[in-house]
């Protein structure tokens, strides 16, 4: 196995060039796989919502430290939990392209370039980890794994401007620094972890594992690992603090929340980092028991500091969310369903690919362990990361993206080892095996299940399942009407905001308790109760997407509900139809009470 030190400068350039080559190839394939999609759709709900936020920042509708969205669930509005750093990056890229092209083309180009640019650090990280655990023999299989399967790039498709790709990149970069160790590895892990926490908390468990590896290395070898532990703690604390003050409104510097980097998480990270520094300073010359006690005290103090400011965070990022949202929305989010249930119920090609990659990753980890690498920190950490990724994927499908990427370097290292053992170090058999096993029929479970849909080139995540109502063209009539408040189902909200000047009462975000409950109540209301509910909220329009009539949020409301009556074309008399019969989006204007 290669040395644990970070790769020296002289050998880093070829790895960068390889990563650039793979990135270019994948980017071209992704663009060719989605011809014209940027002009016809805004992607999924999060992509559309991010675009609304970036437009607001660019137009001056919102300022950097005042990201309040007034067009969402008025009159309450919405203070989004998303990172302002991502908004700023997207806005800056839009402005850059706007210097030499029209505004609409600059925005489209930004939506194209942003996700593709983040492929490079993810690819580089996998290559660096694969070489660390498998030597140079692992590079060719790693390149093949990264190049042949577009399904692993679902979060990097053109138009994906939310934040999931950045969170995966942060986790991979932190893992890269952790498996290499040393001061440079520690600095990379600390900076990547700090930025990852600033972007979002989805990958927090993986970032914590990367950080814990530096503490455990110091625990086992205090003299050799003390410098790296100090470098990690210092870089993590500095990065988190800078990111926090850069994106958090001064009025909220003392506020604590569970779904974003806030005062409670900053306090917890600060206590953990300072505690690690103190432990290294005070206990490096002491015995194992003293070092273990110092780390235990630091960890307990950090957890106490975090939870003391907001105990509801003990229940995770959604701690404190109104329980009434669960049965009407949260329990039915597709990407939050267990991976195996998605595999069976939807026969998802992504789920099939993920199960295969996770299984191969686990087998590869066991194979590499047989070589006597059981004491290598990198091997142990990769196994822990893969296990954590698989465990979280079993509870929520979207976490499978992390497990897939953690599995890739293990598979590449195992194939590299096989090439040395059985193929005279030739990379060709390993590469051929990767290409052959990545063919659609094999990834789709060898066609065992009847009717299984074979993997396609990466698509736009089914545009959140909205079908025709995800298309920009569906909202042109609405965009030409005078702005008002639109009542519609939850997943249409972000698209209405992006395609018109209207406000919306509901959108799929957990901080919108008021709007989601109000919209649900109005759409679930029967004759006689529906009109007062709609008028009370001040809605000017009621929108319906009949193609979604078989979705849960339509069927669950009952046949007498306003939603299902609209799906059947049975609009009440207090609604004036504005759409032509058969149009994808049916628009109804709320009549004036005296005009009926």
Beta strands, then each sheet from edge to edge (+ up, - down):
strand 1: 68-69
strand 2: 78-79
strand 3: 485-487
strand 4: 503-504
strand 5: 541-544
strand 6: 575-577
strand 7: 586-590
sheet 1: 1+ 2-
sheet 2: 4+ 3+ 5+ 7- 6+
end
